[in-house]
Amino acid sequence: MKKGLRVIIPVAGVGTRLQPHTFTVPKPLIPVAGKPILAHILDPLIGLNPEEILFVVGHLGEQIKDFIDENYNIRVRYVQQDELLGLGFAILLALRKLEDGPILVVLGDTIAKAGFEKVFSKKGNCIGLKEVDDPRRFGVAVVENDKIIAFEEKPKHPRSNLAIIGLYYFEDSDILKKHLEKLVELDKKTGGEIQLTDALEFMIKAGQTFRPCMVDGWYDCGKRETLLETNRLLLDESSEVDDYPGSVIIPPAYISPSAVIEESVIGPYVSISEEARVHRSIIKDSIICKNAMVEFCLLDSSIIGEGSEIKGTYSHLNVGDSSEAGWS
């Protein structure tokens, strides 16, 4: 769609707010509504036919590489981020590997329904935005006359309710790289990190134009509560489930063809991944990850991590596989 387009996807974060799951699985590979977060992000990007996708990897990065190799036939490169110095620094590491040209930056832990034709139809740089109730939790943009005139990072007294949702298009990657390098040279940090929003502020002051792009949907996957909410919203959009004799399936729900469901009630708003087994249980509003086993349980608003085994409980659970986390 855009000649010479390259895409940067930062996926190096530790995912602290989704522990214990992220002890053993990188956050972008946690499933929601039937497939990993990263697949929800990548699938619409493939249609853009980008020249290359650069993943900035760190924590459990080999799993990201394996997932891409097994599921996608695309041109990719991986950039290692050992120091978690903020989103701006992560993007700079990728830009140092690229020649000048248009770039699209998409964060690896949020799912945006943008309609990329909106992004590329704008003249100049473009930032994805969404109205939110509490903008103090986000980076925000101040807009006047269809131009962004200022950026703020998690402001205590926001001038706008337009949150920056993790979708950025830059016509000239060298200009962005120059201003990110300037932040590093000056050791200018906000909240102890090199922030992308600070570089965007520098660019505005240097005369760069930024246009707002209002997204159709924005699904946060950063913590347990928002992950379950995203699961509900995406299942509402598309959900088809086969019959399971001896069990009751209440849509919307997703059940992997390789999962085993026995004498159970599943749904609504349940996502069950590959090779999971559910036996004589009632589950609603929950995510059951790959290879998990649930027996004789009543579960609500729960996330059962990959390889976990749960038996005989009624709870709101957030259970991960501790076998590789150093627990005893």
N, C-alpha and C positions, 0 to 999 in steps of 0.2 A: 504493500500500500504506500509506503514511503521509501524511496530509493536510498539504499545505503544505510537503512535503519539498523541500529544495534540496540540491544536491550540489556539493562543491568538489573539483576535481582539479588539484593542482599539477603543472605540466609545464614549468617554466621552467629546470630544471637543464641544465648544459652537457654532462653525460654523459662526464666525463673518462675514466672507466674503460672506456668502450667506444669510445674513439678508436682508429683514425682514422675510423670510421663516422660518429661524431657531429660531425665537422667539417662535413658536408654534409646530414645527416639528423638530426632531433631523436630522442633516445633512444626516446620513446614510439611512434615510427613504424617502428622496426626490426622486421622480421618474425620471428615465431616460430610454428612449427607452422601455417603457411599464412596468417597475417594479422598485422597490426601489433600490438604489445603493447597499444596503446591500444584497439584493437577488442576484444581479449579482456577488457579492463576494462569498456568501455562496453556491450557487448551484453547482459550480465545486468542492468545498471543500467536499461536502457530499460524493462524489464518493471515497474519500480517506478513508472513514470509520474511522475517528479519534476516539480515546478513549473518548475525551471530547473537547468541545470548551468553552473557557473562554472569556466572554465579559467584558471589563473594561468600566463601564458605569458611567455617571455623569449627564450632562444636559439632562433633559427629558428622563431619563433612563427607566422609566416605559413603555414608548411607545416602546422602543426596546424590552423589555421583552414581552409585549403583542404581538408584531409582530412575534417573534420567536415562542411563544406558539401557535399562531393561524395558522402558516404556516409550521412548521418543527417538525419532530419527532426525535430529536437528544438529546444527553446528553450534557447539558450545565450547566455552573455556571456563576454567575454574581459577579464581584468584583467592589465595589463602589470606585470611585476616587473623593474625595472632593476638593483636592488641585490640580490645573492644573499646575504641575511643569515640564511638558515636557514628550515626548514619552518614554524616558528611565525610568522615575519614574512610568509611567502607566504600563509598562511591568513588572517592579519590583514588583508592587502590586500583579500582577497575579502570578508571579513566587514564591512569598512567600506562595501561596496556593498550590503549586505543589511539588511533589516528583521529583527526578532526572529522566531524560529521554529526548528523542528527542522532540523538539517543533518547530512549524511553527508559525511565527508571520506575520499577514496580516493586513495592515492598513484598517480602516473602511471607508475611503473616496476616495480610488483610486481603479480602476478596472484593474487588470493585467491579460493578456492572456499569461500564463507562460508555460503550459504543465508541470505538476508537475513531470512527469518522468524525466525531465531535472534536477530538483532540487535534487531529491533523487538519481540520478545516479552519482552525484558528490561525491568524497571522501572528508569528512570534512564538515565544515560549508559552507553554500552557501547563496549568496546575489543576489537578482534580480536587474538587471541593464538595462538601456536603454540609447542610445546616445541621447543627447539633444543639441539644438543650443546655449542655454545660461545656462551653469551649475552653474552660480553664485546664482541661485534661489533655488538650491537643495543641499542636501548632496550628495557628489560624492565619487567614489572609484577610486583609482589609481591601474592599473593592469599591471603586468609583468609576462610573461611566464605562463599564465593561473592561476595566483595567485593574490589576492588582497594584495597589500603591504602597503596601507595607505587609511585612510578615512579623508574626510574634510567636515565640516558642513557649507554650503553656503559660500564658499571661495570667497574673492574679486579677487584673482588671481588663478583660478583653474588650477590644474596640469592635469586635465582629463575632458573629456566631457561625462563621464559615470555617469548618475544620479542614485541614489539609489531610487527605485520606490515603496518601502513599502512592500517587500516580503523577509522574512528572515527565513532561516532554521538553527537550531543549533542542533548538535548531542548530546550535554550535557548541559542541562538547568542549572545545578548547577554552571558551569563555568561562564556562562553569569550572573547569579544571584550574584555570588561573586564579579564580576567587577562592576556591577551596585550598589551593596551595598558599594563598595569602593568609588564610585563617591559621594554617599550620605554622607558617613563618612567624606570625604574631603571637602564637600560642593562645589565640582567642577561643575560649571555651565557654559554653553555657551549660550549667549543671554538670560541669566536669567533663564535657564531651565536645568534640568538633561537630557542630550542628549544621545540617544542610540549610536550615532557615537563615542562619547568619550569612552564609554565602549568597543566598537569594537576595537578602537585604543589600549586600555589597553590589550585586548586579543591578538592582533597581537604581541605586545611587549613581551607578556608572552609566545609566541611560538605557538599560535593557528593558524591554516590554514583556510583561507577563499577563496572559489572559486567563480568566477563570473558566473552568470546564466543570459544570455541575453534573455529578454522576447520578445514574438512575438508582443504584443500590450500593450500599457499602456494608460489608459484613466483617466485623472484628472477630479475630480468632485468638486474641492475646491472652485471655484468661478463661477459667472454667465456665463462669457464668455467661460470658459473651460467646464462647464456643458452642454451648448448648443452645443459645438463642439463634446463632447462625445455622446450626443444624435444623432447628425448627423452620426457619424462614426458607432455607433451600429445599427442604423436603416438601414444603407447601407448593413450591414452584413445579416440581417434577418428582413423582413418586409412583412406581408401579411394582407391585409385589406379587409373587406367585402364591398359590395355595399350599399350605402345609398341613396335610391330613393329621388330625389329632390336636392341632393347635389353632388358635384364633389370632389373626393378624388384623389390627385396627389401623388403617391408613390415616395420615401418611407415614410411611416407613420405608427403609431400605434394608434388604437382607441380601448379602452376597450369595451367589449361586453355590459357593463352596461351604457356606455355613450350614450347621446342623441345628434344626429347631425341633424339639420334642416336647409334646404335651405342655405347651406354654401359651401365654397370652402376651403378644408383642404389639406395642403401640398404644396411643399414637406417638409420633415423633421419636422413633427409635431408628438408629443406624447400626447395623451389625456387619462387621468386616469379614474378610476371608478366613476360612478355617476356624471360625469361632463356633462354640457349641453352647446352646442354651437348653437346659433340661428342667422340666417341671418348675417353671418360673413365670413371674408376671413382671414385665418391664415396660416402663413408659418414660418418655422424655429423657432418653439416655443414649450414650454412644458406647458400643461394645467393640473394642479394637481386635486386630488380627490375632488369631490363636488363643483368644481368651476363652475361659470356660466358666459358665454361670449355672449353678445347680440349686434348686430348692430355695430360690430367692424372690423377694419382692423389692424391685429397684425403681426409684424415681429420681430424676434429675441427677444422674450418675454418669461417670466416665470410668470404664473398666479398661485398664491399659493392656497393651500388647503382651500376650503370654500370661496374663494374670488368671488366677483361679479363685472363684468366690463361691462359697457354699453356705446355704442356710442363714440368710440375714434379711432384715428389712431396713433400708437405710437410703440416705443420700450419700453415695460413695464417690471418692475420687482416688482410685486405686491404680497404681502402676506396677510394673514388673520390677521387683527389687533385686532380682538375681544378679544383675550386672552393675548395681549401684553401690556396691560395697557395704550393704546392710547385712546384719545378722540377727 
